[in-house]
Amino acid sequence: MPAQKLLFAVDAELQDDYDVIGDASDVVLNGKYQPSDWSAVADDLAERLSSIATKRRKSLDDDEDDDGDEYSRDYQRDQISNWLVNALERAGRSEEVLAVLEKESRKTGSYERLVKHLIEHKHFDDAKRWATEGITKTASNFPGIAANLSKQLCELAAAQMQWDVVAAHAAYEFFDRPSREGFKHLVQAAAKAHCEESVNRAAQQFLETGVAPIQADSAKKGEIHVRASKDWPLPMPEYLVPMLQSERRIRRVPEPYYGVLIDMAIADKHPEDVLQWYDKMCAQRKPSPYGDGWDGPGAHADSVAEAVAKSHPQRSLEIYRQRVEQNLKPTGASAYERVAAYLRKMKPVMKAIDRENDWKQLVEDIQIRYRNRPKLTEILDRLEGKPILAMRKTRR
């Protein structure tokens, strides 16, 4: 029977977790069938869904983690329901699709699929309502789902030319994960909403203090109160509030985002500002000889030194010299190669201020201080371009 043939192909797809069969099943699935054939497939898949054990997904409502079995079950349900929706549409029973998507969104957290369907069918108010529910349910334990739902509603706002809402999304993303690109995106969005100046000022103040112009606090259990500074011009969409509260709980004590300020000053070619923010960063957190992770003074030292090499050569050389000394402390070829790399960067800066002889003396001094490290001597000899005989003489 045609329906059995279709179910065989659907089952092959459901069991093919590694895409082994590729497009082979398309020969069957894309054949000519009657709506009644697909209707029989839909009924079979609907019965399967109802037979799957479905204890309530705790982590959508509570703070408990799911176990692997529950994740596997939810994935299985989503795959079957995807084919159920497909079968209903091919059977001419599209009016039943929404009920399936609504039911499954609460069982497996598949709100994104439902919201996408509602937007495609121009049910915008329903899309916002379901997205709000989805974000509330997933913001704490499944922030990726919440972020994707938020993105869907941002795209909807852009399509409807609600530029203040689009800018509000850009603001949330910037305050959540500050970056130079995020700042630029926020200001551009604010310009479309006709509030560029005030948003620019507030965003700059946030980077310098770490305090956002919008804050969320729990007034009572289950209630979230949002406070905005009096000069903040953008709205806070209701569906973003749970995400704001979730992020607030995990943020550290507010402190300036000097790394972002440095990146912005470098991009704007303002060396004075580059040094200002770098010096403040160093005063707040001293460079570590073991590295500063992704956002400490050491992480920005190289880009700062390069950015101010022409305008402030002495400061550039100071920073490079610190990096040389830091990398002379450990032993090993990789550390020695970094020493050579920094000395190589120093050479044109010193030449530009007529200190090329000082550079040669610096290299010789390092070779003398660390003459018991033959590998370092060899690397520095190559740096100076010495011939092989001279390199051997130096080592002797």
DRENGU-241780 format. One record per residue (C-alpha): y, z, x; residue in one letter. Coordinates in steps of 0.2 Angstrom, whole numbers, plus 5000, padded with zeros to 4 digits. Layout:
     py     pz     px   r
      Y      Z      X   a
...
***
This chain:
     py     pz     px   r
   5000   5000   5000   m
   5018   4996   5006   p
   5023   5015   5004   a
   5009   5020   5015   q
   5013   5007   5028   k
   5031   5014   5029   l
   5025   5032   5030   l
   5014   5027   5044   f
   5029   5020   5054   a
   5040   5035   5049   v
   5027   5047   5055   d
   5026   5037   5072   a
   5045   5039   5074   e
   5044   5058   5070   l
   5031   5061   5082   q
   5038   5050   5096   d
   5049   5063   5105   d
   5050   5053   5121   y
   5054   5036   5113   d
   5037   5029   5119   v
   5036   5016   5105   i
   5054   5010   5107   g
   5058   4997   5094   d
   5040   4993   5089   a
   5041   5002   5073   s
   5056   4991   5068   d
   5044   4977   5063   v
   5037   4988   5049   v
   5053   4998   5044   l
   5064   4982   5043   n
   5052   4972   5033   g
   5054   4967   5015   k
   5050   4981   5003   y
   5054   4985   4985   q
   5065   5000   4981   p
   5050   5008   4973   s
   5041   5008   4989   d
   5055   5017   4998   w
   5057   5029   4983   s
   5038   5034   4986   a
   5042   5037   5004   v
   5057   5048   4999   a
   5047   5058   4987   d
   5034   5061   5001   d
   5047   5067   5013   l
   5055   5078   5001   a
   5039   5087   4997   e
   5036   5089   5016   r
   5053   5098   5017   l
   5049   5110   5004   s
   5032   5114   5012   s
   5040   5119   5029   i
   5041   5138   5032   a
   5060   5142   5030   t
   5064   5160   5033   k
   5083   5161   5033   r
   5091   5157   5049   r
   5098   5174   5055   k
   5109   5168   5069   s
   5121   5158   5057   l
   5125   5175   5048   d
   5121   5188   5061   d
   5122   5191   5079   d
   5104   5190   5083   e
   5097   5175   5093   d
   5085   5163   5087   d
   5067   5161   5094   d
   5060   5145   5100   g
   5049   5142   5085   d
   5064   5143   5073   e
   5074   5130   5084   y
   5058   5119   5084   s
   5057   5121   5065   r
   5075   5117   5062   d
   5074   5101   5073   y
   5059   5096   5063   q
   5068   5098   5047   r
   5083   5088   5053   d
   5072   5074   5058   q
   5063   5073   5042   i
   5079   5075   5031   s
   5087   5061   5041   n
   5072   5050   5036   w
   5073   5056   5018   l
   5092   5051   5017   v
   5087   5034   5024   n
   5073   5032   5011   a
   5084   5038   4997   l
   5098   5025   5001   e
   5085   5011   5003   r
   5077   5016   4987   a
   5094   5015   4978   g
   5095   5033   4975   r
   5111   5037   4985   s
   5117   5049   4972   e
   5104   5061   4978   e
   5109   5061   4996   v
   5123   5073   4995   l
   5112   5087   4988   a
   5100   5085   5002   v
   5114   5086   5015   l
   5122   5101   5007   e
   5105   5110   5006   k
   5100   5106   5024   e
   5117   5111   5031   s
   5114   5129   5026   r
   5096   5129   5032   k
   5098   5121   5049   t
   5116   5122   5053   g
   5118   5103   5051   s
   5135   5103   5045   y
   5142   5089   5056   e
   5130   5077   5047   r
   5136   5083   5030   l
   5155   5082   5034   v
   5153   5065   5042   k
   5145   5059   5025   h
   5159   5066   5015   l
   5173   5059   5026   i
   5164   5042   5025   e
   5164   5043   5006   h
   5182   5049   5006   k
   5178   5066   4999   h
   5191   5074   5010   f
   5194   5091   5002   d
   5175   5094   5001   d
   5174   5089   5019   a
   5187   5102   5024   k
   5178   5115   5013   r
   5161   5112   5021   w
   5168   5111   5039   a
   5177   5127   5036   t
   5161   5135   5031   e
   5151   5127   5045   g
   5164   5133   5058   i
   5164   5151   5051   t
   5145   5151   5052   k
   5143   5144   5069   t
   5159   5149   5079   a
   5151   5164   5087   s
   5134   5159   5091   n
   5134   5140   5091   f
   5152   5135   5097   p
   5147   5117   5101   g
   5143   5114   5082   i
   5160   5122   5078   a
   5169   5112   5090   a
   5162   5096   5084   n
   5166   5100   5066   l
   5184   5104   5072   s
   5185   5087   5080   k
   5179   5078   5064   q
   5193   5086   5055   l
   5206   5082   5068   c
   5201   5064   5067   e
   5203   5065   5048   l
   5220   5072   5050   a
   5225   5058   5062   a
   5219   5045   5050   a
   5230   5054   5037   q
   5244   5054   5049   m
   5245   5073   5048   q
   5253   5074   5065   w
   5257   5093   5064   d
   5238   5097   5061   v
   5233   5085   5075   v
   5245   5094   5087   a
   5238   5111   5081   a
   5221   5105   5086   h
   5228   5100   5103   a
   5237   5117   5105   a
   5220   5126   5101   y
   5211   5116   5114   e
   5225   5119   5127   f
   5226   5138   5124   f
   5207   5139   5124   d
   5205   5129   5141   r
   5221   5126   5149   p
   5223   5111   5160   s
   5236   5098   5166   r
   5228   5085   5155   e
   5228   5097   5140   g
   5246   5101   5143   f
   5250   5082   5143   k
   5240   5079   5127   h
   5248   5094   5118   l
   5266   5088   5122   v
   5262   5070   5117   q
   5254   5076   5100   a
   5269   5088   5097   a
   5281   5073   5100   a
   5273   5064   5085   k
   5275   5080   5075   a
   5294   5081   5080   h
   5293   5097   5089   c
   5290   5092   5107   e
   5304   5103   5115   e
   5298   5120   5107   s
   5280   5117   5110   v
   5283   5112   5128   n
   5293   5128   5131   r
   5279   5139   5123   a
   5265   5130   5132   a
   5275   5132   5149   q
   5277   5151   5145   q
   5259   5153   5141   f
   5254   5146   5158   l
   5266   5158   5167   e
   5261   5173   5157   t
   5244   5170   5150   g
   5250   5175   5133   v
   5247   5162   5119   a
   5260   5160   5105   p
   5246   5162   5092   i
   5235   5177   5092   q
   5220   5182   5081   a
   5215   5200   5077   d
   5203   5208   5066   s
   5213   5218   5053   a
   5197   5224   5044   k
   5179   5220   5045   k
   5176   5202   5041   g
   5195   5198   5040   e
   5205   5189   5053   i
   5224   5191   5055   h
   5233   5177   5064   v
   5250   5181   5072   r
   5262   5167   5078   a
   5278   5169   5088   s
   5293   5166   5078   k
   5297   5150   5088   d
   5280   5142   5086   w
   5282   5127   5075   p
   5264   5121   5072   l
   5252   5127   5058   p
   5236   5136   5061   m
   5223   5127   5050   p
   5211   5139   5041   e
   5196   5132   5049   y
   5202   5135   5067   l
   5204   5153   5064   v
   5186   5159   5067   p
   5186   5149   5083   m
   5202   5157   5089   l
   5195   5174   5085   q
   5178   5170   5094   s
   5187   5165   5110   e
   5199   5180   5109   r
   5184   5191   5110   r
   5178   5184   5127   i
   5195   5181   5136   r
   5200   5192   5150   r
   5216   5202   5152   v
   5230   5189   5151   p
   5236   5182   5168   e
   5246   5167   5173   p
   5236   5150   5175   y
   5243   5147   5192   y
   5230   5133   5196   g
   5236   5123   5181   v
   5254   5125   5186   l
   5250   5119   5204   i
   5241   5104   5197   d
   5256   5100   5186   m
   5269   5102   5200   a
   5258   5091   5211   i
   5257   5077   5198   a
   5276   5078   5195   d
   5279   5077   5214   k
   5289   5094   5214   h
   5284   5102   5231   p
   5295   5116   5229   e
   5286   5121   5213   d
   5270   5118   5221   v
   5273   5131   5235   l
   5281   5143   5222   q
   5266   5144   5211   w
   5254   5144   5226   y
   5263   5158   5234   d
   5262   5168   5218   k
   5244   5164   5217   m
   5241   5171   5234   c
   5251   5186   5231   a
   5241   5190   5216   q
   5224   5186   5223   r
   5222   5185   5242   k
   5212   5170   5249   p
   5194   5175   5252   s
   5185   5169   5268   p
   5169   5166   5257   y
   5178   5155   5245   g
   5188   5158   5229   d
   5176   5150   5216   g
   5184   5136   5205   w
   5202   5143   5203   d
   5207   5154   5218   g
   5220   5151   5232   p
   5206   5143   5242   g
   5202   5131   5229   a
   5219   5124   5229   h
   5224   5126   5247   a
   5219   5108   5252   d
   5228   5099   5238   s
   5244   5110   5241   v
   5244   5107   5260   a
   5243   5088   5256   e
   5256   5088   5243   a
   5269   5097   5254   v
   5265   5089   5270   a
   5280   5078   5271   k
   5293   5089   5263   s
   5287   5106   5271   h
   5276   5101   5286   p
   5277   5119   5293   q
   5269   5126   5277   r
   5257   5112   5277   s
   5251   5116   5294   l
   5250   5135   5291   e
   5238   5132   5276   i
   5228   5120   5286   y
   5227   5132   5301   r
   5221   5146   5289   q
   5207   5134   5283   r
   5203   5130   5301   v
   5201   5149   5305   e
   5191   5153   5290   q
   5179   5139   5294   n
   5177   5145   5312   l
   5170   5162   5306   k
   5153   5155   5301   p
   5142   5146   5312   t
   5133   5129   5308   g
   5136   5111   5309   a
   5143   5110   5291   s
   5157   5123   5295   a
   5161   5114   5311   y
   5163   5098   5302   e
   5175   5106   5290   r
   5185   5113   5305   v
   5186   5095   5312   a
   5191   5088   5295   a
   5206   5100   5294   y
   5211   5097   5312   l
   5211   5078   5308   r
   5222   5081   5293   k
   5234   5091   5304   m
   5236   5078   5317   k
   5248   5066   5308   p
   5258   5080   5301   v
   5261   5087   5319   m
   5264   5069   5325   k
   5278   5067   5312   a
   5287   5082   5319   i
   5284   5078   5337   d
   5271   5091   5340   r
   5256   5080   5345   e
   5254   5089   5361   n
   5253   5105   5352   d
   5238   5097   5342   w
   5229   5093   5358   k
   5232   5110   5364   q
   5226   5118   5348   l
   5209   5108   5349   v
   5207   5114   5368   e
   5211   5132   5363   d
   5197   5132   5350   i
   5185   5124   5362   q
   5189   5137   5375   i
   5188   5152   5362   r
   5171   5146   5356   y
   5164   5138   5372   r
   5147   5147   5367   n
   5145   5135   5352   r
   5140   5118   5360   p
   5138   5109   5343   k
   5156   5114   5339   l
   5162   5107   5356   t
   5152   5091   5353   e
   5161   5088   5336   i
   5178   5092   5343   l
   5175   5080   5357   d
   5171   5066   5345   r
   5187   5071   5336   l
   5197   5068   5351   e
   5188   5052   5355   g
   5183   5057   5372   k
   5170   5045   5381   p
   5153   5051   5384   i
   5155   5056   5402   l
   5170   5067   5398   a
   5161   5075   5384   m
   5147   5080   5396   r
   5159   5087   5408   k
   5167   5097   5395   t
   5151   5104   5389   r
   5146   5109   5408   r
***
